[in-house]
Amino acid sequence: MVLSVTHLLTLSSLTLSALAGSYKLLKDIQGHDFLEESVFSFEAIPDPTQGRVNYVSRSVAEGLNLTFASKDTFILRADARSILSSSGPGRKSVRLKSVQDYKQHVAVFDIRHMPVGCGTWPAVWEVGENWPNNGEIDILEGVNDRGPNAATLHTSAGCTAPKGRPGQTGEQVQENCDAKVNGNVGCPVKMSDSKSYGPEFNAAGGGWYAVERSDIAINVWFWSRGSAKVPSAVKNGAKNVDPSTWGTPQAHFPSTSCNLNKHFGPQNIIINLTFCGTWAGNVFSSVPSCKEKGSCVNYVNQNPHAFEDAFFDFAAIRTYVPGAAAPVPPQDTPDTTNTAETISTSISTSTTDATATADANPTADTTTADATPTTPTGDTTAATDTTAQTTAEGTPAAETTTTNTAAATTASPDLNSPGDA
């Protein structure tokens, strides 16, 4: 049985294309998966952004019901009961760090609800050790309910994102990604969709954020829950995804003006909620609805019930690494030429080698580093902080396709609800 030269060349092209632009599912994190020690660690650390927050341990978070899960829901929230002493610690909250680290990858965040309220500073981001030398990618971040979202890079010197470049729908705010200049604003791209952050995001039932990091670009997308443009692979949690089919991203950071392999190393996913600090606190009085409440710190101390809506509701996080299932070969046709046999042997060998490479597991390693970046004082965007980073080899989770529920679950979680909702 021999394939024709035309079919073999087509098969070769499809294989190389799939390996170049497609990613296969590594982890499908849903519900109780978020609470597994092999998936996320709880970072009970002082807040490097000087927030009015007290990040708690896993046992404290679970004991106070600040984190809980059901089959397809994970809640992360702050304490909304306690009045704080001005001389005591900040408001109890949670900061998670993924055990798995990532280089080239795609991550899709299916979020139904994000924390809102004056003084809040929620973030979903990726960061490497030895900040900023291994880079930071802010996927979702903002303060004091002020949207839209801005996707931002923070790097060592020599990485820029020039204004006017093609390939994105968002607006470039600052060009220099160097964390050591411009008050560590980085190079934010303000998204064009007002539903990408805050109360408008929640009113729409949430949505999906996706980030792709490759050798040639870092891209960030956003789709609101009701958008007709959500790719089916994103919406349904496909086992293989091809971001080149997702349309123009909101933020596009090409390697032409930033050597991505130089400025970005292995990174971990961080999810956290802080209050006030060097961004939300510094611009608190510039937001009319917040200014009338007095100082940020006093407001956070004295008004616990104001933070009943300060919670994340995750439906899922799915991460993908380069590689894809082998394409279906075309129907074979008789061909006995020596040329066809030679090409068949060559392509078979290269396809096998490529597939074996794509299926290789990440290398396990463990490293640590601490850093306390300076965050901006302007109302543009801010770097999220950096702490000890840990790398570990991940085991692919069960490849499960789910249908996302509507926003009915995004009402403020009951503080009295059981740990396993």
NORVEN-V21290 format. One line per field, one symbol per residue. psi: psi as a letter, one per 20 degrees, with the letter a starting at -180 (. if undefined). Layout:
# NORVEN-V21290
psi = ???
This chain:
# NORVEN-V21290
psi = opqrgghghgggggghgghhiqqqpgpnoqcihhiphigqqpnmqqoijkrmqnprrghgghhjkiprqagkpppprrpkhppqphiarappaqpqpqgprqdprpppoophqqprqpiqmqqprpqrrlpjhjrpoogpqrqkjoarqppqqprrqjprnqqjqrjqirppgqhoipijrkkkhbmqopqioijiqbhhghhjjbapqqppoahiqpqpqpprhjpijpqhhghjlqhpqniijjrprhponqihjonhhgipapqqppprorqcaifhghjgiiogihhiibqgghghgimhiikhjmqqophqppqqrqrrqpqpqrpqqpojqhgghghggghgghggggggghjqqqpqrpqqqqqnqpqqirmfrqqrrpapqpqqpqpprpnppqpprajhjjqpqpiiqrhn.
